[in-house]
Amino acid sequence: MDPGSADQGPAQLRAQSFSGAVDMDEDVTYNKVEDVVGSHVEDAVTFWAQSINRNRDIVKIGCALAEVCPQSNSVFGNLDLNKIYAGLFSEDKCWYRCKVQKVVSDEKCLVRYIDYGNTEILNRSEIVEIPSNLQFPDVAKKYRLWGLQIPSGQEVTQFDQGRSFLGSLIFEKEIKMRHKVTYQDGTIVAQAEYGHVDIGEEVAKKGYAEKCKLPSNNNAPEEKKMDPEQLGIGNLKSPIPLWGHRPNPSAFTRPKGRFNGRMVPDLKAKTLVAFPKDRLAVGDFNLGSHVSLEKIKQDQKLIEENEKLKSEKEALLESYRELELKVEQTSVELQRAKTTSVELTKHLENTLHMHVGTRMKSLAAKVEILKEVRRANINVRCGDDLSDAVKVVAEGHLVTPSSLDKLEKIWEEYNLAQEKIQICQNVNEGDILIAKRNEVRQKLYTAVEVFIVEVDELSLNKRLKTLQELSASLEAVYGQTREVTNAEEVLQKFYEWKHGKRQEFNRVRTETDASLRLLTEWFNSTIKFFDLNDEESLNSEEVIGNVDEILEKIESDVCKELEISLVEQGDVDKEIILNTYNRVLQKIRSEERLIAIVQAKYKASIEFKKQIVEWLDKSPNVDHLLSIKKTLKGLKAQLRWKLVEKNNLEETDDCDESEIEKIKEEIIQLRHCVFEKIYHEQEEYEKLTSLVQKWFPELPLLHPEAGILKYMNSGGILTVSLERDLLDAEPMKELSSKRPLVCSEVDGQKVLLKGYSVDMDTEATVIQRAARYHKAWRESKEESGLLPLMFLFLCKEALKVMKGVAHGLRTLHKADIIHGSLHHNNIFVLNRERGIVGDFDFTKSVSQRTAVNSVVIGGLNLMSPELKAGQPPSPSSDLYAYGCLFLWLCVQNQEFEINEDGIPEVDGLHLDDDVKTLLSSLIYCRNSMTAEEVLNAECFFLPKITLIAYPEKGPECEKKEELEEENLDMYDEKAKNSEDSFDQ
């Protein structure tokens, strides 16, 4: 059902204001025909529909919302009624775009699905924000049947039947809409047709609607303008019940259309009077009573002929002026030609005396150029360089190794097996996957050996170098490449073009050589003729003969050869050459890619064989890492014990300074050894990380105690072996202007310590951010301009504050003192890590202190339920206030519920299990909880993240001896005992 409109009947809807309902501006969509599909019915004359053209948009919107909405935030605060959101439709639990119509209550809103038209009341949690790319206009439009209105006083039953009848005609059916009027609210009044059926006529025939008065004129474009002041408002006799049965579901539109009981008031349009064409104003002629109509026509004809003659006269005068101007221009040009002719004649007379010399000089210059051209390489002109390139590419083409296909398939199978192991969370299942992986690894090893034998790396490198040099030389001549099609046709055309060009070039060169031989023979005979000592008798006619023809022929042949050699090629020639060049480059690039694939696979195969050969019959373990951790545990126990010894000696009245100095030296040495082992631990982690990433992803699953995943996720800076109390930290006053900074000394170098209080939910995020920072520094190191981040470790400072408060309550309760007024303003923190209880009001009794302790912090009332019930204060009420303060520190911005007794609910909060256990005991089971038990709670060993920034490790520690098992246990016991001493 549609709860969004259940409280409104037709009578109430008729009473709604339609101020500005009709668009009085020119409607450019008048008589526009549109094919739509009905999606939702409001009453017998009003419905929503979607354009057929928007079908794909509906599908795209649905897909986009299904992807975006599950990750989007629910709405909160004040809602924008003009903004588009996404709502979770109650029937199919799918997301659809919607607008908020009104806020029903703090938790519920009435929305309209803008791409379908129906409404629904949704919880705020079912309404989410959507991105800007989905903020576009509605797909569904609201339509009203043209010329119809709901009859006044219509019965409820008839109203519901009319709505159902209209739904049967239009719902999820393709309808043709002819637009008539568009209201300012976007409602379109239109004539609806389904096939040959006029839907409005059918509704009117059934009596569910009546025809309203339409504009009286026949000018269609003006009919669409309607006066909103004349819209009639009718009344129904009783409210409409909730909508009944809707049509069957369809795959075309969702949310499904529904008849929600809403309707639009009747339209009783005001008739607009238009100005017909036969009423347009026309100028009247006062003809007089003595002038005939025939006379007037004759005079009018004479006037027109006179005007025509005037126009012809003007045209003739214009033509005359143009002709006169042309005559003047022709005279000037003729005079200029005469002057030029005289000058040319004089020039010819002057140059005729030097004609032979000039002609010979010109011919000699051309021959000189021809010599240079012949000496130069002309292969490019005929495509010889491309022919050579095609030959190189074809003859030495690399054949894909026969074993490559099989190797890639096995490698893909191997990678898939590795991925399955990596995501596996179950050890038993992991063992099965590892066994299968090992089988595939053995097959891969065999395939790699075959592939390595088949591939000749030297030949590959040599061939690649040849192709690179060839492509570089071609690119230097022809420039950038482009894609070509019909590759074989391109090469065939090139060979045909090259053959033709070569034949033409050879023919022209032969003719040039022949002409030059004729000229040489002519010069030889001329020399003999003019040699007076030569006894051979030659005729002058025979000698001089046809020298002009010889010179003409030589000039023609030389110029033709120069033209072929020097003149830029035509578009057709260029196209053939460039296509061939592009095809050759494509072949080169294709072979280069194949060589790159083979080389990469060859290198990977060599690396695989080199790395995996020692692991074919065994798997790596973490024994060495655990051994280092064990040694570290012993060193830390020694260090803690030495710290206790030093503190005890310093607190004695007759302390021996030499003994203290000796212990300090031992502490420095122990710290140095601790850090040296931590460096060794990091090195072992790096080895294991490499093995996990390359060959053995199962290591974190098989050895969770090693913490390999945590180390990998932190980028190699997280260490669980380093603890805050192992560092001799001291404040840096010179750098503590706003907040105190703490420093320590490691291997003779000062380091900064910075602590952050985080909960269990944000711990992973903080580690990830620190890892990204460390990676950015590691890429450039000293040149990065960043303070190096050397360690990220977990400590207990935040919980030590509350542990200190528990110490204070234990002291009071042992002395039979009840605080009665514990809250956040009388708890103090020393050195940012030790909490103490203070501000004890000695002027008031415990009952008086309790009476004024109705403090509320973060929504939590620190007064226990028994105090509210009038019972006297007790240690249990102190621990209740302590528990509420502890909860307030832990939940931060989390929301929590409070039951009817005013006690906060702890179970639903995202807290560490140990913290949650302690809080439950403090808040729910107070009678059985003491301050002494609070101090021994497991949660006080929960970590807090601390960053250490300092230069990289110094010289290696000289101390390398291994500690015995019993000594390690002794040091651990002493260290545990010493922690209580520090806290007290």
ABEGO torsion letter per residue (X at the ends): XBAAAAABBAAAAAABBABGABBABBBAABGBBBBBBBABBABAABBBBBBAAAAAAAAAAAAAAAAAAAABBBBBEBBBAABBBBBBBAAAGBBBBBBBABBABAABBBBBBAAAGBBBBBBAAABBBBBAAABBBBABBBBBBBGBBBBBGBBAAAAAAAAAAAAAAABGBBBBBBBABBBAAGBBBBBBBBEABBAAAAAAAAGABBBBBBBABABAAAAABBBAAABBBBBBABBBBBBBBBBBBBAABOBBBBBAGBBBBBBBBBBBBBBBAAABBBBBBBAEAABBAAAAAAAAAAAAAAAAAAAAAAAAAAAAAAAAAAAAAAAAAAAAAAAAAAAAAAAAAAAAAAAAAAAAAAAAAAAAAAAAAAABBAAAAAGAAAAAAAAAAAAABBBBBAAAAAAAAAAAAAAAAAAAAAABABAAAAAAAAAAAAAAAAAAAAAAAAAAAABBAAAAAAAAAAAAAAAAAAAAAAEBBBBBBGAAAAAAAAAAAAAAAAAAAAAAAAAAAAAAAAAAAAAAAAAAAABAABABBBBAAAAAEAAAAAAAAAAAAAAAAAAAAABBBBAAAAAAAAAAAAAAAAAAAAAAAAAAAAAAAAAAAAAAAAAAAAAAABBBBAAAAAAAAAAAAAAAAAAAAAAAAAAAAAABABBBAAAAAAAAAAAAAAAAAAAAAAAAAAAAAAAAAAAAAAABAAAAAABAAAGAAAAAAAGGABBAABBAAABBBBBBAAABAABBBBBBBBGGBBBBBBBBBBBAAAAAAAAAAAAAAAAAAAAAEAAAGBBBBABBBBBAAAAAAAAAAAAAAAAAAAAGBBAGABBAAABBBBGGABBBBBGBBAABBAAAAAAAABBBBGGBBABBAAAAAGBBBBAAAAAAAAAAAAAAAAAEABBBBBBAAGBBBAAABBBBAAAAAAAAAAAABAAABBAAAAAABAAAABBBBBBBBBBBBBBBBABABBBBAAAAAAAAAAAAAAAAAAAX
